[in-house]
């Protein structure tokens, strides 16, 4: 049986998913490319960290470009946010461990401490945005995995976390068959199982 026809419904450029994450005290957002690319909106919400889940989406977040560089070099320098990238495909094609790597990246960036050096101009923790192109699938699955693994008392099953993110992100029920995509839900389920096995073996966080 073929999948239901896709119908896209409007949603905000970014959505608050979790407020004052226990242990970190920062807010966690999910959004699409329009939210991640809106510097004023990020500043309004105090977002200092952006994790881009999409392999097919690049955003120029450079705020202060390096000067005196060769003409053939692309613009680069310091951004108005700290920018991390996880290249997930929106559907099949991802290595099984890639979602697990995304969970560890998200958790690690929350824990990361930056040195007090001029080459690290943005050291303020700030809030965190996880984005993909539409903020409907890749970012939803990764944030749901994070919530399930970090707060199992509140989200005992991955499906509980997905349901919460769908509601907080204002995703219409007609989209749920692909928000997140089934292949990404499967990746998140496998990542959760692997993370739990690693923890039981003494390698968990």
N, C-alpha and C positions, 0 to 999 in steps of 0.2 A: 504494500500500500504506500502510495506517495505521501510525502509530508504535506501538511496543510499549506495553502498558499500564504506567502508572507505578506503581512500588512503592518506597516510601521505607524506607530502612534507617537504623538509628541511627548517629550519628556524634558525635564530641566537639563541645562548644560552640565550640572553636577548636583549630586544629592548626598546629604549627610546620612551615613550608614550607622556609625557608632560614635557616640559622644564620650569624650574623656576616657579613652581606652584604659582599663585597669592595668597598672604597671607602667604605663607610658604617659597618661594624662593628656593625650592629643586626640583630636577628632579625625575620623576616617571617612573619606568621601569616595564615591564612584562617579565617574563622568565620561563624557565622550571627547572627541577631538576639539570641539568648540569650547568646552570648559577648560581643557588643558591649555589651549592657545590664548585664552583671555587673561592677560596679565592683571588687569584691573579687578576682575572677578576673583582671581586667586588671592590677590592682596586683601580684598574685602573680607574673605573668609579666613584669612590668616594662614593660607596654605603655603608652606615653604618647601615641600617635598612632592615631586611628581614621579610616579612609577607608571611608565607606559608599557602596556602588555602587548601591543600590536607590532608585528614584524613588518607590516606594510604601511606604517604611519610614522613619519618623522616630523618633529616640531622644532623650530628654531627658537630656543628659549634663552639665547645669548643676550645679556643685558649690557655688559661692558666687553666689547670685542678687543682682543689682543691687537696691539698696534705694531707697526714696523715689520709686518710679515711679508713674505714673498707674494707677488701678485697671483701666483697659481694656486695658493692655498685658500681653502674655503674659510668663511668667517667662523671664528671660534673664540672662546673666552669664558668669562664668568656669567652665570645666569642669575635671574632674579629668584629662582628656585633651585634646589638640588634635584638633578634629573637622573633617574635610573631607567634602564630599558630591559624588558623581557620580551623576546620575540615569539609570541604565540601566533599560530595560524588559527583563523576563525573557522574551525571545523576539523576534519581529519588532516593528518600529516605531522602532528607534533610527536616527538619522542616521548615515551611514557614518563620519563623522569623530569620533563620540562616544567610541568605544573608543580611538582615537588620543589624544584629549584626556585620557582616563583614564590612559593610560600616562604622558603628560607631567605630569599632576597627581601621580601616585605618585612619579615621579622627582624632581619639583620639591620636594615636601614633605620628601623625604629630604635635599635640598640646602639647604633653607631655613634661614636664620639669623635668630633673633628678637632684637629690640633689648632692652637691659637697661633696661626701663621698667616701672613699676607696672602699666600696662595690659596687659602681657604676663607674667602671673604664672607660667606654665608654660613654661619655656625649656629644660628638660632634654630631650635628644634622645629617649632611650628606644626601645623596640621598637615595631613597626608592625603593626596589624591591618587587613586588608582584609576587609570583611564585606558580605554581602547578607542576604536574609531567611533562607535556609537554608544559605548557605555551600556551595552545590552548583554554581552555574552562572555568575552574573555575576562574583562574586569570583574564581572559579577561572579564568575566561577572561582576566580582567585581569591576574592575577598570573602566569599562564602567558605572556602576551604580554610582560610586563616581564622575566621570566627569559630568554625567548628573545632579546629584543633586547639585554639587558645582558650576557648570558653565552652568546654563540653557540658558544663552544668546547664548553661543557657541554651546551647545548640547541640543536643546529644547526637543528632544525626546530621549528616551533610544537608539533607533535604530541609531540615529546620532552618539552617543558615541561609540556604538559597531562598526559601520562602520569605525570610526577613529582608534580604537584600532586594528581592523583587518588589516588595511592598514599599520599602524606603526609597527605591529608585523610581517608583510610580510606573512600573511596567504593566501593561495591560494584559489581562488573562489570555487574550487571543494571541499574544506573543510568547507565551510561556513554553511552547514546544521548541522554541529556539532561543530562549533567554534564560539560561545559557543553552548553546547548542548541545545536543545529546553527546557528541564526541568529547566536549569539554567537561560535561558532567562526569562522564566515565573517567577522564583523566584526573579530575578532582577526587573521585572515589578511590582510584588507584593510589593517588598521592597520599590521601589520608591513611590508607592501609599501610603503605610503606613507612610513613612517618611514625605510626604507632608501633610497627615492628622494630624500627630503629630505636625508639625510645625504650621498648622492652629489653632490647639488647644492650642498653646503656649508652647509646649514641644520640639520644634525643636531646632537645633543647630544654 
